[in-house]
């Protein structure tokens, strides 16, 4: 499939983008590296969960980490989304990730969703996070006919690492993969890290800050998806903003994929992971509907 370059941004999205642009250009240091509140980060609120009338929520302990297991009420599902959250391998599951899990269910046939609170860098190494994702996948494989793998940002890196890990172990791969601004270039060497530094309203700054290495040089091969041989991978959909620093990650990843099965969507005047916890903004709504269409085509 070709690359889909979305032509226009809505007025509301443009206003949000330009307000963010003014913010990073009025200070030298990117606020996300200083204050987690600018990321919209809050830990999950269990009272919020109890109000989710359409879901049963189970806190499932798999590989000794908490997994948020959303099961659609009054429905027996054969499809589940394994959602790997973002946060630079530094942030655990947040309230925004919960919204994202519910949106995946909404736009993927009212599926069930499993959201692992995998170990971040302060709790262990990258193989710990990968094993958390792996055992969550094995748990789901025993219960569901179809597994949809979804990952955003660092969770996109983890999703691709999981694919390669499963391939190495000769385990059946998921039905398809949906990625939001995946962090593929772990060393942050792509052109967009420089070219979009003053355009990225989430990560951009005037000081030349690049995403920090959360593992402080202690690496394994599964952190570097652009080195993988991706033959035999399932259909992969990538959604990314044209003005973010991680743009080249998605472009480089797409070049390695089977173009007959995979799709890349480029959005103007948007931001990193823009749709992952919202479907009210026009671009977010359109993106979720494209995800739904991608699912229906490949199920």
C-alpha positions as CSV (number, residue, x, y, z in Angstrom):
1,X,0.0,0.0,0.0
2,X,1.2,3.6,-0.6
3,X,1.9,6.1,2.1
4,X,-1.2,8.1,2.9
5,X,-0.2,11.8,3.4
6,X,-3.2,13.5,5.0
7,X,-3.6,16.9,3.3
8,X,-5.2,19.2,5.8
9,X,-5.5,19.8,9.5
10,X,-8.8,21.1,11.1
11,X,-8.9,24.6,12.6
12,X,-9.2,23.2,16.1
13,X,-6.1,21.0,15.6
14,X,-4.2,23.8,14.1
15,X,-5.0,26.1,17.0
16,X,-3.8,23.5,19.5
17,X,-0.6,22.9,17.5
18,X,0.3,26.6,17.2
19,X,-0.4,27.2,20.9
20,X,1.9,24.4,21.7
21,X,4.5,25.8,19.3
22,X,4.4,29.2,21.0
23,X,4.9,27.5,24.3
24,X,8.1,25.6,23.3
25,X,9.5,28.7,21.5
26,X,9.0,30.9,24.5
27,X,11.2,28.8,26.7
28,X,14.6,27.1,26.2
29,X,13.8,23.7,27.7
30,X,11.1,21.3,26.6
31,X,8.5,21.2,29.4
32,X,8.0,17.4,29.1
33,X,11.6,16.9,30.4
34,X,10.8,19.0,33.4
35,X,7.2,18.5,34.4
36,X,5.3,15.3,33.9
37,X,2.0,17.2,34.2
38,X,2.7,18.6,30.7
39,X,2.5,15.1,29.4
40,X,-1.0,14.8,31.0
41,X,0.3,12.0,33.2
42,X,-1.7,10.7,36.1
43,X,-1.8,7.2,37.5
44,X,-5.0,5.3,37.0
45,X,-8.0,6.1,39.2
46,X,-9.8,3.0,40.4
47,X,-13.0,5.0,41.0
48,X,-13.0,5.8,37.3
49,X,-12.7,2.1,36.5
50,X,-15.7,1.2,38.6
51,X,-17.8,3.7,36.6
52,X,-17.1,1.9,33.3
53,X,-20.6,0.4,32.9
54,X,-19.8,-1.4,29.6
55,X,-16.8,-3.3,30.9
56,X,-15.8,-5.8,33.5
57,X,-12.3,-4.9,34.8
58,X,-10.0,-7.4,36.2
59,X,-6.5,-6.6,37.6
60,X,-4.6,-9.6,36.4
61,X,-1.1,-10.5,37.7
62,X,0.9,-12.0,34.8
63,X,4.7,-12.4,35.1
64,X,4.5,-10.7,38.5
65,X,3.2,-7.4,37.0
66,X,-0.2,-5.8,37.0
67,X,-2.3,-6.1,33.8
68,X,-5.5,-4.1,33.3
69,X,-7.9,-6.6,31.7
70,X,-11.0,-5.0,30.1
71,X,-13.7,-7.5,29.1
72,X,-16.8,-6.3,27.3
73,X,-19.9,-7.1,29.3
74,X,-22.4,-9.5,27.8
75,X,-20.1,-10.4,25.0
76,X,-18.0,-13.5,24.3
77,X,-15.0,-12.2,22.3
78,X,-12.6,-14.1,20.1
79,X,-10.6,-10.9,19.5
80,X,-8.4,-9.1,22.0
81,X,-6.1,-6.1,21.8
82,X,-2.8,-6.3,23.6
83,X,-2.0,-2.6,24.2
84,X,1.6,-1.6,25.1
85,X,1.6,1.9,26.4
86,X,4.1,4.7,25.8
87,X,6.1,6.9,28.1
88,X,9.7,6.5,27.0
89,X,10.2,3.3,29.1
90,X,10.1,5.7,32.1
91,X,6.4,6.2,32.8
92,X,4.1,3.3,34.0
93,X,0.4,3.0,32.9
94,X,-1.5,6.3,33.1
95,X,-5.1,7.5,33.1
96,X,-4.6,8.5,29.4
97,X,-3.6,4.9,28.6
98,X,-6.9,3.7,30.1
99,X,-8.8,6.0,27.7
100,X,-6.8,4.6,24.9
101,X,-7.6,1.0,25.8
102,X,-11.4,1.8,25.8
103,X,-11.0,3.5,22.4
104,X,-9.3,0.4,21.0
105,X,-12.3,-1.6,22.1
106,X,-14.7,0.9,20.7
107,X,-13.2,0.9,17.2
108,X,-12.1,-2.7,17.0
109,X,-15.5,-4.5,17.2
110,X,-16.0,-4.1,21.0
111,X,-13.0,-6.3,21.6
112,X,-11.5,-7.1,24.9
113,X,-8.3,-5.3,25.8
114,X,-5.3,-6.2,28.0
115,X,-3.0,-3.4,29.1
116,X,0.2,-4.5,30.9
117,X,1.8,-2.2,33.4
118,X,5.2,-3.5,32.3
119,X,8.4,-2.8,34.2
120,X,9.9,0.5,33.2
121,X,13.6,1.4,33.5
122,X,13.4,2.3,37.2
123,X,12.2,-1.2,37.9
124,X,14.4,-3.4,35.7
125,X,16.0,-3.8,32.3
126,X,14.4,-3.9,28.8
127,X,14.3,-7.7,28.8
128,X,12.1,-7.5,31.9
129,X,9.6,-5.3,30.0
130,X,9.8,-7.6,27.0
131,X,9.1,-10.7,29.1
132,X,6.2,-8.9,30.7
133,X,4.7,-8.3,27.2
134,X,5.6,-11.8,26.1
135,X,3.9,-13.6,29.0
136,X,0.8,-11.3,28.5
137,X,0.7,-12.4,24.9
138,X,1.0,-16.1,25.8
139,X,-1.8,-15.7,28.4
140,X,-4.1,-14.2,25.7
141,X,-3.1,-16.8,23.1
142,X,-4.7,-19.5,25.2
143,X,-8.0,-17.6,25.4
144,X,-8.5,-15.8,22.0
145,X,-8.5,-16.7,18.3
146,X,-7.2,-13.3,17.2
147,X,-4.7,-11.0,19.0
148,X,-4.3,-7.4,17.8
149,X,-1.0,-5.9,19.0
150,X,-1.1,-2.2,19.6
151,X,1.8,0.1,20.7
152,X,2.4,3.8,21.1
153,X,5.8,5.5,21.2
154,X,8.1,3.3,23.5
155,X,5.2,0.8,23.5
156,X,5.6,0.7,19.7
157,X,9.3,-0.1,20.2
158,X,8.2,-2.8,22.7
159,X,5.5,-4.2,20.3
160,X,8.1,-4.6,17.5
161,X,10.5,-6.2,19.9
162,X,7.8,-8.6,20.9
163,X,7.2,-9.5,17.3
164,X,10.8,-10.3,16.7
165,X,11.0,-12.2,20.0
166,X,8.0,-14.3,19.0
167,X,9.5,-14.9,15.6
168,X,12.8,-16.0,17.2
169,X,10.8,-18.5,19.3
170,X,8.7,-19.8,16.4
171,X,5.5,-18.7,18.1
172,X,2.5,-17.7,16.0
173,X,2.5,-13.9,15.5
174,X,-0.5,-11.6,16.2
175,X,-3.2,-11.0,13.5
176,X,-2.0,-7.4,12.9
177,X,-0.2,-4.5,14.5
178,X,-1.3,-0.9,15.0
179,X,1.4,1.6,15.9
180,X,1.2,5.2,17.1
181,X,4.5,7.2,16.5
182,X,6.6,4.2,17.3
183,X,10.1,4.8,18.8
184,X,12.1,2.7,16.3
185,X,15.3,4.7,16.2
186,X,16.4,4.1,19.8
187,X,19.5,6.2,19.4
188,X,17.5,9.1,18.0
189,X,19.8,9.6,15.0
190,X,17.2,10.2,12.3
191,X,16.9,13.4,10.4
192,X,13.6,14.4,12.0
193,X,15.2,14.6,15.4
194,X,17.1,17.6,14.2
195,X,14.8,18.9,11.5
196,X,11.6,18.9,13.6
197,X,13.2,19.9,16.9
198,X,11.5,23.3,16.8
199,X,8.3,22.0,15.3
200,X,7.5,19.2,17.8
201,X,5.2,20.6,20.4
202,X,5.7,17.6,22.8
203,X,9.4,16.9,22.6
204,X,10.8,20.0,20.8
205,X,13.0,22.6,22.5
206,X,15.6,25.3,21.8
207,X,18.2,23.5,23.8
208,X,18.6,20.6,21.5
209,X,17.3,18.1,24.0
210,X,17.0,14.5,22.6
211,X,15.0,11.8,24.2
212,X,17.1,10.3,27.0
213,X,18.4,6.7,27.0
214,X,16.4,5.2,30.0
215,X,18.6,2.1,30.1
216,X,21.9,4.1,30.3
217,X,23.7,2.1,27.6
218,X,22.6,-1.3,28.8
219,X,21.0,-2.6,25.6
220,X,19.7,-5.7,24.0
221,X,19.0,-6.4,20.3
222,X,15.2,-6.1,20.8
223,X,15.5,-2.4,21.4
224,X,16.5,-1.8,17.8
225,X,13.7,-2.6,15.5
226,X,15.3,-1.0,12.4
227,X,17.9,-3.9,12.6
228,X,15.2,-6.6,12.4
229,X,14.5,-8.8,9.4
230,X,10.8,-8.2,9.1
231,X,10.0,-10.9,6.6
232,X,6.8,-12.7,7.7
233,X,5.5,-9.9,9.9
234,X,1.7,-9.5,9.9
235,X,0.0,-6.3,8.5
236,X,1.2,-3.2,10.3
237,X,-0.5,0.2,10.4
238,X,1.5,3.2,11.4
239,X,0.1,6.7,12.4
240,X,2.5,9.5,12.9
241,X,2.6,13.3,12.9
242,X,4.6,15.0,10.2
243,X,5.9,17.7,12.6
244,X,7.2,15.4,15.4
245,X,10.8,14.4,16.1
246,X,10.0,10.7,15.7
247,X,8.8,11.1,12.1
248,X,11.8,9.4,10.6
249,X,11.4,6.4,12.9
250,X,8.1,5.6,11.1
251,X,9.4,6.4,7.6
252,X,12.4,4.1,8.2
253,X,10.2,1.4,9.6
254,X,7.8,1.5,6.7
255,X,10.7,1.0,4.2
256,X,11.4,-2.3,5.9
257,X,7.8,-3.6,5.8
258,X,5.8,-5.5,3.1
259,X,4.1,-2.6,1.3
260,X,1.3,-4.9,0.2
261,X,0.2,-5.5,3.7
262,X,1.2,-2.3,5.6
263,X,0.0,1.3,5.7
264,X,1.6,4.5,6.9
265,X,-0.5,7.6,7.6
266,X,1.2,11.1,7.9
267,X,-0.8,13.8,9.7
268,X,0.1,17.6,9.4
269,X,0.2,19.9,12.4
270,X,-0.4,17.2,14.9
271,X,1.7,15.9,17.7
272,X,3.3,12.7,19.1
273,X,0.6,10.0,19.9
274,X,-2.1,12.6,19.1
275,X,-5.0,10.2,18.9
276,X,-4.2,7.6,21.5
277,X,-6.5,8.9,24.3
278,X,-9.1,11.0,22.3
279,X,-11.6,10.6,19.5
280,X,-13.3,14.0,19.8
281,X,-10.8,16.1,17.7
282,X,-11.6,15.6,14.0
283,X,-8.1,14.2,13.2
284,X,-8.4,11.7,16.1
285,X,-11.8,10.6,15.0
286,X,-10.7,10.1,11.5
287,X,-7.6,8.2,12.6
288,X,-9.6,5.8,14.8
289,X,-12.0,5.2,11.9
290,X,-9.0,4.3,9.7
291,X,-7.8,1.9,12.4
292,X,-11.3,0.3,12.3
293,X,-11.1,0.0,8.5
294,X,-7.6,-1.5,8.7
295,X,-8.9,-4.0,11.3
296,X,-11.9,-5.0,9.2
297,X,-9.7,-5.5,6.1
298,X,-7.2,-7.8,7.9
299,X,-9.3,-9.7,10.3
